[in-house]
Amino acid sequence: MSTRATQQKAKKEKLNFLDIFSGAGGLSCGLEMAGMKCILGVECDKNAIKTFGHNHKDAETFCGDIKSLTKPMLKKLIGNQKVHAVVGGPPCQGFSTAGTGDPFDQRNSLFLQFVKIVKYTLPHFVVIENVTGLLAKKNEKTLKAIFSKFIPLGYKMGVQVLSSQHYGVPERRRRTIIIGTKFDTSPLFPIPTHDVEKNGCYVPPITVGEALSDLKTRKGEVLNHDLSLATITKPLDKKRISCIPEGKGIRYKKDEMKYLKPSLRMGVDWEKLREKRFRQTRLQRLDRSLPSPTIMTHRHSYYHPTEDRFLTQREAAKFQSFPNDFLFFGPLTSQWRQIGNAVPPLMGKAIGKTLLKMHQSQLRKKVKKTLKENSSAKDNSKRIISDSITQFRKRAFIYKEKK
């Protein structure tokens, strides 16, 4: 095959990946947006894997305890397809090097199961997402232990905290992202495109208002958007939220005094609260001019910017940057858990583009090396031919060998 044909084939080839601890599939949704292909999702939550399977129709699914996923079973699920990346959110906080931490911590075991899949497949890339606390000083041993499992397998490892609003997500969510690569280069991380100065101009983040302006699928439907499920059932709470302006909420005594009349106040002894405030703002209305705060795993965290109700699952999913046609399955509580636990797809897309960039760079290096080797071989061949002709000429008119 010619060098040009090799290049063209490489450009058309999609990078296959496995999504381990996939949840509903936010990360894999984003990687597919970037042009990669999910061939397997692994998740023990039956509602989450149903959501995953519906929205990743070309991928196989495994629902169950990952400990029971053996190499032969994995082979049966993915066949002979090449695995270019293994991605996912394995629990990491309990993991540590041998002799430290609790060896019976369930999180240790689950993380090692992720490592097991990587050993089975030896992909070009490994992507792990986790909470920002993983980079705290107290978790330094944990991070070193994670790296120590991949470096002997030939991976160069890197870690960064990414903020979702920097990648077009209408939500502020920070996640620790670990990337490992077998290529002869340090791992690359996506460059921010929003909420950042770019070429001398500020590119603003996508806002709640922008997100809410477009919830329909191409067929004109709005999925997972039952307003009756977003109703505030307690009359007192409904009266209270009706008094809260857009973008505001109650965290300090001054907030309660400002927004709630005496009959609606919460009866809190502010002096006895730690730091004299709520740990998290209550009755918090979203602000249409800003990205959403981090979407949680339940519907009671935030309220609609202008309507006296909770958010619907579709609205929460939109703030997470899920496509409008991404359908969630299961009871209401399960759908919220799937949405709140997900990696925002547009953050996943940015990561996917970076993986593709590293892959293309590696291919260019290979092509360059091949061209150099071909050129060297061609020059060597010319030299051999030239030397041969020279020798032929020396002997061409010798009719009698000297004795």
N, C-alpha and C positions, 0 to 999 in steps of 0.2 A: 504494500500500500504506500502511495506517495506521501510526502510530508504534508502537502496541502490537504489531501484526503484525510489524513490523520487529524489535522486541525479542525476540519469541518465536522468530522465524526465526534470529536471531543466537545464541540460547541453544542451539538444536538443532544448529547448524552445528558440525562438527568441524574442528579445525585440522589441515590436511595438512602432513606434513613429509617431507623426504628425509634419509636417514641415510648420510652419506659416510664412508668408512673404517669401516664399520659393525661389522666383526668379527662375532661371534655375534649381536649385537643387544641388549646389555644396556641401553644408553641408550634405544633405541627401544622396548624392552619396557616400561621405566618410563614413558616419555611416553604410551604407549598405556594403561597403567594409570590415568594422569591423565585420559584421555578424548580424547587426540589420535589421529590416524590416520596411520600410516606408509604412504606410497605407493611408496617405492622405497628399496632398500638397495644400496649400492655397495661392493664388497669384492673384492680380488684373490685371497684365500685360498679355494680351492674347498671345503675342509671347513667353514670358517666361514660361507661364503655358503649352503651346504647347510643348516647349522643355522639360519641366519637365515630362509631361505625356508620351512623347515618350521614355524617358530614365528611367522611373519608371513605367513600364508596370503593375506591380501588385498593384499600389497605385491608389486610387481615387483622383480626382482633384476638386477643387472648384475655379472658376475664377469669381471674383467679389468683391464687397465691403465687407470686413470682418464683418462690423457692421450688415450686413443682415444674417450672419451665426448664426442661432439660435440653441439652444440645440436639438430640434427635428430634424432639418436639419442635424446636426452633427451626431446624432444617426442613421439617415437614410444612411449617407455616410459610416460610419464605422461599423454599425451593433453592434454586441455584443463583438467585439474584444477588448481585454484589451489594454489600452494605458499605456505603461511603461514610455514614455518620450514625452514631448512637447518641440520642438526646433524651433529656428528661429532668425531672425534679426529685431525685432520690433524697430521702431524709439524711441530713449530714451531721446535724449538731451533736449527736451522740457518738459519732465515729471518732476513734483516736488510734494511735499506734498501739501495737501489742504491749501489754503491760501497763497501760494507762487507761483510765475510763472504765466503764462497766462493760465487760465482755458480753453480758447478757442483755444489754440495751437493745431493744427491738430495732432501733434506728441503725445501729452498727450492722446488724444482719441485713437490713434492706439495702443499705448502701453497698455492701459487698455483693449483693445480688446484681446490682447495676454493673459493678466491676466484672462480674461473671459473664454478663452478656457481651461486654466489650472484649473480654478474652476469647469468647466464642467466635466473634466476628472480625476483630482487629480492623476497625474502620479507619479511614483517613482522619476523621474528626470525632471528638467527644465534646458534647455541650451539656453542662449542668447548670440549672438555675436554682437559686435558693434565696433565703431572706438576707437582708443587708447585715444582720447581726453576725453572719458567718465570718465577716472581716474584722470583727471586734477583737481587741487584744486578748481577751479571755478565751477566744476560740482559735488562737494562733496554732496550737497543737493540732487541732482538728483539720485546719486548712493544710498544714504540712503533711498530715496523715493522708489526706485525699490525694495530694500531689504524689506522695510516695507510692501510691498504688498504680499510677499511670506512667510515671517516668520510666520505670523498668520495662514497660511494654513498648517504649520507643516514642512516647509523646512529649512534645514540648508544651508546657502548661502556662496559661496566663489567666488572670482574674481581674474583673472590673465591676463596679457598681454602675448600672445603667438606669437612667430615669426615663420612664415611658413617654412623658410629654415631649422629649427631645426627638421622638421618631413619629410624630403625627398622631399620637394617642391622646384623646381628649380626657386624660386622667393623669394625675401625678402618682406614680407608683415606682418605687426604687427596688431593684432586684440585683442580687449578686449573680454574675454570669461567669462561669469558668469554661474556658475553651482550651481543648488540647488538640494538637495536630501532629501527624507523623511526618509532615513535610519539613524540609530543611529551612525553616523560617520560624520566627516568633509568631504566636497567634495574633491575629488582627481583631479589632473590635470596631463596631459600627460608629461612624462619625455622626454627631447630632445634626439634624436637619431643621428642627423647630425650636422655638424658645431660645434662640442663639443668634449671635451676630454672624452674618455670612456676607462676605464681600462688601463689608462696610455698612450693611443694612441689617436691621433686626427682623428676623422671621418669627412671628408670634406663634404660640402654641394653638392647637385646635381647641375650641371652647365647648362647654356644655351646650350653649345655644346652637352652635353649628351642628353638633351631634344630634340634638333633638329635632332639628329641622328636616332630617331625612331618616326615617325609620322603615320605609316601605321596601318590599322586595320588587323585583322587576314585574311581578304579576300584580302589584298594588296591594299586597297583603302586609300586615304587621304581625309578626309571629311572637309568641310568648308575651303577649301584651294585654292580658285580661285585667282591665281597670278595677273590676270588682275585687280582685285579689290584692290590690294596692290600697284598699280602703282603710282608713283609720277607724277602728271599731270602737274605741273608747271615746265617748263624747267630750270628756275633759281634755284629752290629748288633742282632739280636733279643734277645740276652742283655743287651746294654747298655740298650736301651729298657725292658726289664722292670724295671730298677733305678731308672728315673726316675719320680718322683712326678708326679701330675697338676699341670699348670701350671708345671712346672719344665723345665730344660734345662741344657746346658753351654755357658758362654761364657767363664768364668774358671777359673783353676787351682783355686780354692776349690770350684767346682761339681764338677769332676772328682774331687777328693779326697773330697767329701762323698757323692757318689752312686755312684761306681764303685769296686769293689774293685781291687786292683793288677792282677789278671790281665785285667781288662776295660778298663784305661785306654788312652788313645789314643796314647801315645808322643810327645806334643807337647812341644817345648822352649818353654815359655811365655815365657821370658825373651827369646826371639828374635822373638816375634810383635809386630807393631805394637800399641802400647798394652797389650801383654801380655794380649791377649784375641782371641777369634774376632770377625771382622767381623759375623757373624750367629750367633745362638745355634744350637747343634747339638743333635740329639736333643730337640727342643722339643715337649713335650706341650701340647696346648691345655688351657685351664682352663674348665670348664663354667659357672663363675660370672661369666665375663667375655666380652666380644666377642672374636672371633678377631683375631689380628694380620692384616696385609694378606696376602691370598691371592696367592701367587706363580704363575708360569707353569709350575711343575713340581711333582710330588707329593712331592718329597723334603724340603720345607721344614719340615713339621709332622707330628706324630703324633697319633693318636686320644687323647682324654683318658684313657681307661681300658683300651683294648684295645691289644695289642702289634702295631700295624700302622700303615700310612700312612692318610691320608684317602682316601675314594673321591671320584670326580668329583662325585657328587650331594651329598656333604657339603660339599665346597668351594663348589659352586654355591649351596647353601643359605646358607652364610655370606655369599655375595655377594648374597643376597636374591632369587635367581632362583626363580620359581614351581616347584613340584614337577613340573608337567607339561611344563616346558621341556626338550626333548630335544636332546642334543648328538650330533653326528655326527663321524666320522673316527677315526683311531687314538688311542690313549690320550694320547700326547704332544700331539696336536693339540687334543684336548678340554681338556686342562689349560691349554694356551696360550690357547684361546678364553675359558676361565673367568677366568684370571688377568689377561688384558688388558681385561676388560669393565668398563664403568661399572656399579656396583651398581644394579639396576633401581629399588629404592626411592629412591635418590638421584635417579635420572632422573625418577621420579614427582613428587618434590618440586619439581624444576625445571619439569616440565610444568605443575603446578598454578600456579606463578608466572607462566608464560607466559600461561596462560588468564586469570589475574587481570589481567594487563596488558591483554590483549585485551578483556576485559569492561569494564575501566575506560575504554578508548578508545571502546568502543561507547556507554557511558553518556554520555561527553562529546559524541559525535556526536548522540545522541538529544536531549540537553539543548540543544545548539546548534540542532537542527532545531525543537524546541519553541519556543525563543526566537524563531527566525526566523518560525515560523508565527504566533506570538503577535503579533510585530511587524507581520507582513503583515496579520493580522486587524484589528489596531488601525488600521493605515493604511487598510484597506478601509472600516472604519466611519467614519473621518474623512472619506474621499472621499464616501461616501454622505451623510453628515451635511451636508457642505459643498454637495453637489449639491441636496439638499432645501431648504437655506436659500436657494440661488439660485433654485430653482423657485418658492418662496413669494414671493420678492421680485417675481417676474414673473407670478405666477399670475393676478392680477386687473388686469393692465394690458391694456386693450383696444385702446389706440392708442399707438403708439410716438411719443415726443416727437421733433419735428423739430429 
